[in-house]
Amino acid sequence: MTGASIAPAERTYGRLGRETGEHALRSDRVTAIPPDGTTRLAPPRRRSFETGNPRSLRGRFPVAVSTTAPMSELFSPLSLRDLEIPNRLAVSPMCQYSCDTDGLPTEWHRVHLGSRAVGGAGIVMTEATAVEPRGRITPHDLGIWSDEHAEALEPITQFIREQGGVPGIQLAHAGHKASKRRPWDGNVPIAPDETDPDGAEGWEVLSPSPDAYPPFDGDRPAMRKADYDDIQTVIDAYREAAERSLAAGFEIAEVHAAHGYLLHEFLSPATNRREDEYGGSFENRTRLVREVVEAVREVWPDDKPVFVRISGTDWLDDRESWDIDQSVRLARDFAQLGVDLVDVSSGGLHPDQRVPGGPNFQVPLAEAVREGSDVAAGAVGGVTEPAQADAVVRNGRADLVLVGRQFLRDPYFGLRAAGELEDDAAPHWPVQYRRAVR
Ligand SMILES: Cc1cc2nc3c(=O)[nH]c(=O)nc-3n(C[C@H](O)[C@H](O)[C@H](O)COP(=O)(O)O)c2cc1C
């Protein structure tokens, strides 16, 4: 992606929709409206994964439109605050469980994140990175609870930027899903007096309501109910983690409030049975995540965006739980708090969840958040093909597409996408590799 941008003269970046009258959406093609008011359809683009009426693009997070050369919407830049993200394809956060027990990145992280940056992603997001040691899922998770962590991450962010990508960090606390063995060691809780196969010790985990804990694997970890001091410690840990992330060179801070981890545990009535100001009403259950976001925004510069990943729904329709209506309402609150993009995933809270799965399975959740609030939305889940990712953006269903497993199968997925969607993919390739594509 070095030197990825196409010459400015070849691109027109306009606000779409009725607000400016410059462009309007027809089918899944973008039309330029000439000054005389007549309209003409843009030439058909490559095959689309989506049919039917696309949502209107409201122009808040404009998709670049070319009137002179065919191009994909996926490879149009996304501007959030003063940050220009070169394209709308992001590496979704993915735990690697590849630290020793100190939370410091290893050569694995450098190569893993670095190769995704070489592979053409506009954003390379780290895995869930623990804001305090007890917030790790496993003893081998990445952390950012000391200055040493920030210093160790800095060369990685620098490399990502050198490739033209934007480094993002997902700030996480695993709550009652912490202190587990790695997936390849069985994924079961490690009690405080036990060790995993590498000799790493377990610890007591934090929960909003230990009595509500749904044991995913039939085992219950040693839990403590988060008291007021614990909650303050978590909020402070997020604030300090954000400060360190900035020092490490990250340009996006993403608060992880999804997948059944601590902040999601507070959000969902299925796991939050508290009777204090952090439980009960919507206002109370969302208090912790709002306080965390405020703490992060306090130290994160005004010119850089904050993302929040949420689970759009618990997929627990048979009981009181977290759902898309609450997600949209929360997204509106986030907008007030200075959140720029809500990254909409789902599930992960309870073993009874019924997740539909399949291509684009979470896209409707992102679409609902985008339609119902004033934040940009990221779609994730079941996106494996370039044209599919492009269609999500083109049809105004999300502003950004995060790709997880496909980026593991194909670290150069972004370059492949450019090859399939752009007339000239070569500028997206690192200069060192260009002879392979010219
Ligand atoms: C190996 C692996 C690790 C993951 N770790 C995280 C994580 O640290 N944080 C997170 O929010 N999601 C995590 N996820 C979920 C992905 O970010 C993504 O949302 C999910 O895989 C669905 O997207 P996909 O269909 O493109 O893979 C992980 C997924 C995988 C496969």
The ligand as an ORCA input file, in Angstrom:
! r2SCAN-3c Opt
* xyz 0 1
  C      -8.478    -15.984     15.947
  C      -9.530    -14.958     16.264
  C      -9.339    -14.085     17.319
  C     -10.282    -13.091     17.590
  N     -10.016    -12.177     18.575
  C     -10.823    -11.099     18.704
  C     -10.441    -10.013     19.521
  O      -9.351     -9.972     20.097
  N     -11.311     -8.973     19.633
  C     -12.496     -8.953     18.966
  O     -13.262     -7.999     19.105
  N     -12.853     -9.949     18.140
  C     -12.033    -10.999     17.982
  N     -12.343    -11.964     17.068
  C     -13.522    -11.786     16.205
  C     -13.117    -11.126     14.885
  O     -12.595     -9.826     15.096
  C     -14.321    -11.016     13.936
  O     -15.267    -10.167     14.513
  C     -14.944    -12.370     13.639
  O     -13.954    -13.329     13.319
  C     -15.958    -12.278     12.509
  O     -15.354    -11.756     11.359
  P     -14.859    -12.716     10.145
  O     -16.054    -13.495      9.689
  O     -14.329    -11.769      9.123
  O     -13.798    -13.619     10.707
  C     -11.450    -12.994     16.819
  C     -11.659    -13.912     15.776
  C     -10.707    -14.860     15.486
  C     -10.926    -15.790     14.313
*
